[in-house]
Amino acid sequence: MSRSSMSDDDGHRGIPEATVNRLPVYLRALYALADRGIATVSSEELATAAGVNSAKLRKDLSHLGSYGTRGVGYDVEYLVYQVSRELGLTQDWPVVIVGAGNLGHALANYGGFASRGFRVAALFDTDPLVVGTQIAAQVVRPADEIEPLIARYGVSIGVIAVPAAAAQGVCDRLVAAGITGILNFAPVVLSVPPGVDVRKVDLSIELQILAFHAQRRAVVRVALGGDRAGGSNGLSGRGLQERRDRRQGGQRPATTGDGPRDGETGVAAQAVAT
């Protein structure tokens, strides 16, 4: 859950929440274009790179006051600046990570934070075997230092990478200490007061959704394989012949394979044949 971006508390133009959610996607595509040395990009090309339609992209960027140049497109470098400014990425954002397990360890080592305007200010854990060890540039601190360090560095964004049972308690401490934005990796829904944004990242849910689509594609492949093997209705050659016989009112002559085996009454064989 998150706050709406339509408020104009400081006179700032309102931007729809859906547009805000797409701006980081546009920024990622723009960074990729800049890395390839591309100076200008059309709305169609940028929309394709971002996975949206060009009309939606143009409308989203119009909220930033960026309309591009007809016949030329958008200046990539300037658009990176515009989107970064709107997302608040033209300043350095200190972030604290609570939980120095495998996930917290990976997050602390992630080099993309620094290049996108974020800096890991502190990493916390309650495990005495972990506290005091160094991960990337951070020495893991005990959890009882959460509040004073948030106040010292003026942190407003916190990352929760602890087990589900501990997540709400950690969330309450972060909010009480002044955190207003939380990235939650714990598989639990957090309760926060108004004015606090929570973004949830649940890897298991995403994998389950992928499994659903993979299963659907597998079913379609099996069905298509049956169609190729036995015609458009997925029937075997014998099944198609029997259907034609019934349609013509006739009956297919019995073959050696249709007769009852030793110990059979012939009823089951006849049921299969019809």
C-alpha positions in Angstrom: 0.0 0.0 0.0 1.2 3.5 -0.6 0.1 7.1 -0.4 -1.4 8.6 -3.5 0.8 11.0 -5.5 -2.1 13.2 -6.4 -1.7 15.5 -3.4 -0.5 19.1 -3.9 0.6 20.0 -0.4 3.5 22.1 -1.7 1.8 23.3 -4.9 3.5 20.5 -6.9 1.6 19.3 -9.9 -0.3 16.1 -9.2 0.9 12.9 -11.0 -1.3 9.8 -11.0 -0.1 6.9 -9.0 -0.1 4.6 -12.0 2.3 7.0 -13.8 4.6 7.2 -10.8 4.8 3.4 -10.8 5.9 3.4 -14.4 8.5 6.2 -14.1 11.2 3.8 -12.7 10.6 1.5 -15.7 11.1 4.4 -18.1 14.2 5.4 -16.2 15.7 1.9 -16.4 15.1 1.9 -20.2 16.7 5.3 -20.5 19.8 4.2 -18.6 20.1 1.3 -20.9 19.8 3.6 -24.0 22.4 6.0 -22.5 24.8 3.1 -21.8 24.6 2.2 -25.6 25.4 5.8 -26.5 22.0 6.6 -27.9 21.3 10.4 -27.6 17.7 10.6 -28.8 14.8 8.2 -28.7 11.3 8.2 -30.2 8.3 7.6 -28.1 7.7 4.3 -29.9 11.2 3.1 -29.3 11.1 4.1 -25.6 7.7 2.6 -25.2 8.8 -0.7 -26.6 11.9 -0.8 -24.4 9.6 -0.1 -21.3 6.9 -2.5 -22.3 4.0 0.0 -22.7 2.2 1.6 -25.6 3.5 4.8 -27.0 0.3 6.8 -26.2 0.5 5.9 -22.6 4.2 6.8 -22.4 3.6 10.2 -24.0 0.8 10.9 -21.6 3.0 9.9 -18.6 5.9 12.1 -19.7 3.6 15.0 -20.3 3.0 15.1 -16.5 6.7 16.0 -16.3 6.4 18.7 -18.8 8.3 16.7 -21.4 6.7 16.5 -24.8 9.7 15.6 -27.0 10.4 17.1 -30.4 8.4 16.1 -33.5 10.5 14.1 -35.9 13.4 13.9 -33.4 12.0 12.4 -30.2 13.2 12.8 -26.7 16.7 13.8 -25.6 17.8 10.7 -23.5 20.1 12.6 -21.2 17.6 15.3 -20.4 14.8 12.9 -19.9 16.9 10.9 -17.5 17.3 14.1 -15.5 13.6 14.9 -15.7 12.5 11.5 -14.5 15.2 11.3 -11.8 14.2 14.7 -10.5 10.5 13.7 -10.3 11.4 10.5 -8.5 13.6 12.5 -6.1 16.8 10.8 -7.2 18.8 13.9 -7.7 19.7 13.8 -4.1 21.4 11.1 -2.0 19.0 8.9 0.0 20.4 7.1 3.0 18.7 3.7 3.6 18.9 1.3 6.5 18.5 -2.5 6.1 17.2 -4.5 9.0 18.1 -8.2 8.7 21.6 -9.4 7.7 20.7 -12.9 6.6 21.1 -14.1 3.0 18.7 -11.6 1.6 20.0 -8.6 3.6 23.6 -9.7 2.7 22.7 -9.6 -1.0 21.0 -6.3 -0.7 23.9 -4.7 1.1 26.2 -5.9 -1.7 23.9 -4.6 -4.5 25.9 -2.0 -6.4 22.8 -0.6 -8.1 21.8 1.4 -5.0 24.7 3.9 -5.3 24.2 4.4 -9.0 20.5 5.2 -8.6 20.8 7.7 -5.7 20.6 5.4 -2.7 23.2 4.8 0.0 23.2 2.0 2.6 23.7 4.0 5.8 23.5 1.1 8.2 22.8 -2.7 8.4 21.2 -4.2 11.5 20.7 -7.7 12.9 19.9 -9.4 16.3 22.1 -12.4 15.8 25.2 -12.0 18.0 27.2 -14.2 15.6 26.4 -11.7 12.8 26.7 -8.4 14.6 30.1 -7.0 14.2 30.9 -8.7 10.9 31.4 -6.7 7.8 29.2 -6.9 4.7 30.3 -4.8 1.8 31.2 -1.4 3.3 29.0 -1.9 6.4 29.7 -3.4 9.8 26.5 -5.1 11.0 25.1 -3.2 14.0 23.0 -4.5 16.8 19.3 -3.8 16.5 19.2 -1.6 19.6 21.1 1.0 17.6 18.2 1.4 15.0 16.6 4.5 16.5 19.7 6.6 17.2 21.3 5.8 13.8 18.1 6.8 11.9 18.1 10.1 13.8 21.8 10.7 13.2 21.7 10.1 9.5 18.2 11.5 8.9 17.0 8.3 7.3 13.5 8.2 5.8 13.7 4.8 4.0 14.0 1.4 5.6 14.3 -2.1 4.2 12.9 -5.0 6.1 14.6 -8.3 5.4 13.7 -10.3 8.5 11.4 -13.4 9.0 7.7 -12.8 8.9 7.2 -13.2 12.6 9.6 -10.3 13.3 8.6 -8.0 10.5 5.7 -6.1 12.2 7.8 -5.3 15.3 10.7 -4.1 13.1 8.2 -2.0 11.1 6.8 -0.4 14.3 10.3 0.6 15.4 11.2 2.1 12.1 8.0 4.1 11.9 8.5 5.3 15.5 12.0 6.4 14.7 10.9 8.5 11.7 10.9 6.2 8.7 8.3 7.2 6.2 9.1 4.7 3.4 9.5 0.9 3.8 10.5 -1.7 1.3 9.2 -5.0 2.8 10.7 -8.3 1.8 9.0 -10.3 4.6 6.1 -12.5 3.5 3.5 -10.6 5.6 1.3 -7.6 5.2 2.4 -4.7 7.5 0.2 -2.4 9.3 1.4 1.2 9.2 -0.2 4.6 10.1 -1.2 7.2 7.5 1.7 9.0 5.9 3.9 5.9 5.7 4.5 4.2 2.3 5.1 0.4 2.1 6.2 -1.4 -1.0 6.0 -5.2 -0.7 8.4 -7.5 -2.6 7.2 -11.2 -2.2 9.4 -13.5 -4.2 7.3 -16.6 -3.4 4.2 -14.9 -4.8 6.0 -13.9 -8.0 7.3 -17.5 -8.4 3.8 -18.9 -7.9 2.4 -16.6 -10.6 5.2 -17.7 -12.9 4.3 -21.4 -12.1 0.7 -20.7 -13.0 1.6 -19.4 -16.4 4.1 -22.1 -17.0 1.5 -24.7 -16.2 -1.0 -23.1 -18.6 1.5 -23.1 -21.4 2.3 -26.8 -20.7 -1.4 -27.7 -21.0 -1.6 -25.8 -24.3 1.5 -27.6 -25.6 0.1 -31.0 -24.7 -3.2 -30.2 -26.4 -1.5 -28.9 -29.5 0.7 -32.1 -29.5 -2.5 -34.2 -29.5 -3.9 -32.2 -32.3 -0.8 -32.8 -34.4 -0.9 -36.5 -33.6 -4.5 -37.1 -34.3 -6.0 -34.3 -36.4 -7.8 -31.1 -35.4 -9.8 -32.8 -32.6 -6.8 -34.5 -31.0 -8.2 -38.0 -31.8 -6.0 -40.9 -32.9 -6.5 -42.4 -36.3 -8.6 -45.2 -34.9 -10.8 -42.7 -33.0 -11.4 -40.7 -36.2 -12.4 -43.9 -38.1 -14.8 -44.9 -35.4 -16.4 -41.5 -35.3 -16.8 -41.7 -39.1 -18.4 -45.1 -38.8 -20.9 -43.9 -36.2 -21.7 -40.8 -38.3 -22.5 -43.1 -41.3 -24.7 -45.4 -39.2 -22.4 -48.3 -39.7 -20.2 -50.3 -37.4 -16.6 -51.0 -37.8 -15.8 -54.7 -38.4 -14.3 -56.4 -35.5 -10.6 -57.1 -35.6 -8.5 -59.5 -33.7 -7.5 -56.7 -31.4 -11.2 -55.9 -30.6 -12.2 -59.3 -29.3 -12.2 -60.3 -25.7 -9.1 -61.7 -24.1 -8.9 -64.8 -22.0 -11.1 -64.3 -19.0 -13.0 -61.4 -20.4 -16.7 -61.3 -21.1 -16.3 -59.0 -24.1 -18.5 -56.3 -22.5 -15.5 -54.1 -21.6 -14.0 -54.5 -25.0 -17.3 -53.5 -26.6 -17.5 -50.5 -24.4 -14.1 -49.4 -25.4 -14.9 -49.9 -29.1 -18.0 -47.7 -28.9 
